[in-house]
Amino acid sequence: MIIFEEIKWKNFLSTGNHWTEIDFQKHQTNLVIGKNGAGKSTMLDALTFVLFNKPFRKINKGQLINTSNERDCLVEIKFSVNNRDYIVRRGIKPNIFDIEVNGNLLHREADDRSNQKILEENILKVNYKSFTQIVILGSSNFVPFMQLSGSNRRDVIEDLLDIRIFSVMNNLIKDKIRIQKEGIRSLDLKKDNIKDKMDMQKNFIKELEEQGKSSIDSKKKKVDSLSLELEGCSIANLAIEGSVETLIEQQENLIGAGEKLLKLNNLKGKLSNRVTTLTKEHKFFSDNVSCPTCTQPIEEEFRLNKINDVQTKAKELKKGYQDLEDTIKKEQDRERQFNQLSKEITKLNNEISKNNTKISGFQRQIRDLEFEIQTTTEQSKNRNTEHEKLKEFKKNLQTTIEELSEKRQDINHYDFAYSLLKDDGVKTKIIKKYLPFINQQVNRYLHLMDFYINFTLDEEFSETVKSPIHEDFSYSSFSEGEKMRIDLALLFTWREVARVKNSVNTNLLIMDEVFDSSLDGFGTDEFLKIIRYVIKGANVFVISHKTELNDKFESVLTFDKVKGFSTMVSREITGE
């Protein structure tokens, strides 16, 4: 049994940065009241969020954080299962999901998805859908049992009767069938492969017997032909390599032409600059008899001497420049010869490389052929060995066929178990066993609420409703108040089944606005008697707008908005 002890939250929806705490065990009957928007239904969202990571109402997860504080949203719940104490914390900004067992954190290294699975399957042993059917009855954002689809109704019943294990087992068997079928496919491929190898081995033995010598002779001829081609390429390379050596010797005499040409061109540039300078000096002294700057006359003898000196130097430079041009031309010819020789050497080296590629190919083919010749020769000498290989293939084939037979027998066994564990198998038999009890309890609670109809569920969880006045009613035929009484009767029944089966039995029961619209005054009184005196071991919380119900409960939790934040005031009625 799950004993819920306490829940608290802060920065959750309209609650500010202070804890709102509710003691689930202190009183049997509790009334939760408040105006619209005051936060009285926040408990439902906090409860399902901390346990299942989803609010009860249709609210996006990001909207659960208080819009004023925008961080440190946290919900914490305490409960016990089979004498083990648990604390679950779940928060947003920062993200928090902790499970404490007897004061120790559970699987801190696991991810949130894995821990959530442990919480639902191993600790609570109930999912969100079944939990809400047993713990919560709400007027909004809640789908009563009778409004669920047939498959979802079955899920709830299977959780209550603790027969979901059969579905798990069925899935395991399905996996085993899938694995066995994969194994059969693999063995079929193996069988076909062995058969192919046997055929190849038979043909091989036949070839050994009929064509061994012919094959060897043919391959030897091919080896001889390739050897001749290889020899031709080798001889050609020797001739080419001789030519390359001759060209390299010629090229050595031309080494340095490029560097020398560069130096000569630099010298040519310097001589050109000197000629330019002398030309400017000659023009200056030829054109000017006085200084253009200070206007003082230039001594005529000095001027004539400068002109003669410049002319003499110019003649010398002209002769040197011409000699330099001749030298440059010679070095340019040497550089062209060097480059031409380089091209020829490269061309010859490429030919050598091509021949080497051919030689490598010929050598590889010769090696392969020689290996094949050796293999064929050895195989021809060892025919008995090849026959033994054929026998081994036959033995493997027989073994594979036997394995296939065993796996097909296993599949037949699994298919039988699968048929038993399907919805119409063992589970249906168990459900049939409990249906009379379920129907008895539903009608018991309906009659306690003075609703005298005969309500029954069949194996497909479809309802049949009869009354003293009318036949063949359905759930949808009733008014909202009458539907609410049926929903309540089913809720109480599911809790009774859970108590008997000890599957998802719990002390907590929450009613959201069941008194505010659907139940009339008479129905309310009868319902209060049921939850006070008939429902065993339950701590009931009724959410309502009706303040006139205050004196009918042991405790009243009042929610109000103060400065934009939801606050709660607890008041005990018993003893006042």
GIMONOR-V815923 format. One record per backbone hydrogen bond with DSSP energy under -1.0 kcal/mol. NH is the residue of the N-H (numbers start at 1). CO is the residue of the C=O. If there is no record, write none. Layout:
nh = [NH NH]
co = [CO CO]
This chain:
nh = [2 3 5 6 7 8 9 10 11 13 15 18 20 22 24 30 31 32 33 38 42 45 46 47 48 49 50 51 52 53 59 63 64 66 70 72 73 74 75 76 77 78 79 80 81 84 86 87 88 89 90 91 92 96 98 100 101 102 104 106 110 115 116 117 118 119 120 121 122 123 124 126 131 132 133 134 135 137 139 147 148 153 154 155 156 157 158 159 160 161 163 166 168 169 170 171 172 173 174 175 176 177 178 179 180 181 182 183 184 185 186 187 188 189 190 191 192 193 194 195 196 197 198 199 200 201 202 203 204 205 206 207 208 209 210 211 215 216 217 218 219 220 221 222 223 224 225 226 227 228 229 230 231 232 233 234 235 236 237 238 239 240 241 242 243 244 245 246 247 248 249 250 251 252 254 257 260 261 262 263 264 265 266 267 268 269 270 271 272 273 274 275 276 277 278 279 280 281 282 283 284 285 286 287 288 291 295 298 303 304 305 306 307 308 309 310 311 312 313 314 315 316 317 318 319 320 321 322 323 324 325 326 327 328 329 330 331 332 333 334 335 336 337 338 339 340 341 342 343 344 345 346 347 348 349 350 351 352 353 354 355 356 357 358 359 360 361 362 363 364 365 366 367 368 369 370 371 372 373 374 375 376 377 378 379 380 381 382 386 387 388 389 390 391 392 393 394 395 396 397 398 399 400 401 402 403 404 405 406 407 408 409 410 411 412 413 414 415 416 417 418 419 420 421 425 426 429 430 431 432 433 434 435 438 439 440 441 442 443 444 445 446 447 448 449 450 451 453 454 456 458 461 464 465 466 467 473 477 478 483 484 485 486 487 488 489 490 491 492 493 494 495 496 497 498 499 500 501 502 507 509 510 511 512 513 519 524 525 526 527 528 529 530 531 532 533 534 535 539 540 541 542 543 544 549 550 552 553 555 556 557 558 559 560 562 565 566 567 569 571 573 574 576]
co = [505 80 78 78 22 76 20 74 16 64 12 16 9 7 5 540 555 542 557 35 39 41 42 43 44 45 46 47 48 49 57 60 61 11 66 93 92 10 90 8 88 6 86 3 84 81 79 100 77 98 75 96 73 91 89 87 104 85 101 99 107 111 112 113 114 115 116 117 118 118 119 120 127 128 129 130 131 510 512 144 145 149 150 151 152 153 154 155 156 157 158 163 164 165 166 167 168 169 170 171 172 173 174 175 176 177 178 179 180 181 182 183 184 185 186 187 188 189 190 191 192 193 194 195 196 197 198 199 200 201 202 203 204 205 206 207 211 212 213 214 215 216 217 218 219 220 221 222 223 224 225 226 227 228 229 230 231 232 233 234 235 236 237 238 239 240 241 242 243 244 245 246 247 248 251 254 256 257 258 259 260 261 262 263 264 265 266 267 268 269 270 271 272 273 274 275 276 277 278 279 280 281 282 283 284 296 291 289 299 300 301 302 303 304 305 306 307 308 309 310 311 312 313 314 315 316 317 318 319 320 321 322 323 324 325 326 327 328 329 330 331 332 333 334 335 336 337 338 339 340 341 342 343 344 345 346 347 348 349 350 351 352 353 354 355 356 357 358 359 360 361 362 363 364 365 366 367 368 369 370 371 372 373 374 375 376 377 378 382 383 384 385 386 387 388 389 390 391 392 393 394 395 396 397 398 399 400 401 402 403 404 405 406 407 408 409 410 411 412 413 414 415 416 417 422 420 425 426 427 428 429 430 431 434 435 436 437 438 439 440 441 442 443 444 445 447 446 451 466 464 462 458 456 473 454 470 465 474 475 479 480 481 482 483 484 485 486 487 488 489 490 491 492 493 494 495 496 497 498 2 539 135 541 137 543 514 520 521 522 523 524 525 526 527 528 529 530 530 507 28 509 30 511 32 546 547 549 550 29 571 31 569 33 567 565 562 14 560 558 556 554 554 573]
